[in-house]
Amino acid sequence: MTPKQTKVLAALLEQPTKKAAAAAAGISPATLRRDLADEEFQREYKKGLAELLKNASDRAQKGMDAALEYLND
C-alpha cells in the first residue's frame, strides 16, 4: 500500500462515513472507491475492521465483568 492509502485506511477506520473519510484523507470519493476496489487495500481494511470489532468486544467484556462483580458484592 502507498503512504496515501495508509492515510485513507486510517480515515476509514476513524470516520463515521466514507464521505467523511474521503474528506479527512484529502481525497475525492472516486479515489476512495478506487482504493476500496484494490485487493491489498481491501485486505488491510478488513483487518482494521476486525481489530476495531475485537477491541470493542474486549471493552464490552471488561465492562460486563465489572458490572457482574458489582452486582455480586
N, C-alpha and C positions, 0 to 999 in steps of 0.2 A: 504494500500500500504506500501511496505517496504521503508526504507530510500533510498535504492539504486534505487528503482523505481521512487521515488520522484526526484532524481537527473537525471534519464533518461528522465522523463517527462519535466523537465526544459530544458534539452538539446534539446529535440524535438521541443520545442516551441521557442528556440533561434537560432537553426542552420538551414541553408537553405535546407539540405538534411538529410534523415535518416542515411545515411552512416556517415555524419559529426556528427550527433547527437550521434551515437554509439561511435565514436571515442572520442568525447568530454566527454561522460559519462564514458569512460573507459571500455566499454563492446563490445562484438562481435556483428555483425549484426544478428546472430542467436539468441542471447539473446534478442536483441531488438524486433525481430519478436515474440518471446515468450511473452514478456511483452505486445506487441500490441494485442496479442490474449487473454489476460486476461480481463475479463469483467469490473472489477473495474478500471483497468488501462485505458481501452477504454473510460469509462465514464469521468474520470478525464481529459483525453486527449481532449475529445470533449468539455468539459467545458473550458479548457485552450484555445482551438482554438476559441471558441465563444467569449471569453473575448478579445483575440487579435483582432478579427474582429470588435467587438464593439469599442475598443479603436481606431482602425484605422479609423472607420467611424466617431467617435466623433472628431478626429483630422481633418479629411477632412471637416466636417461640420464647425468647427471653422475657418478653412482657407477660406472656402467659404463665411462665414459671413463677415470676414474682407475684402475679395475681393469685395463683393457686397457693403459694406459700403464705400469703397474707390471709387468705380465707381459712387455711388450716390452723392458723395461730389462734 
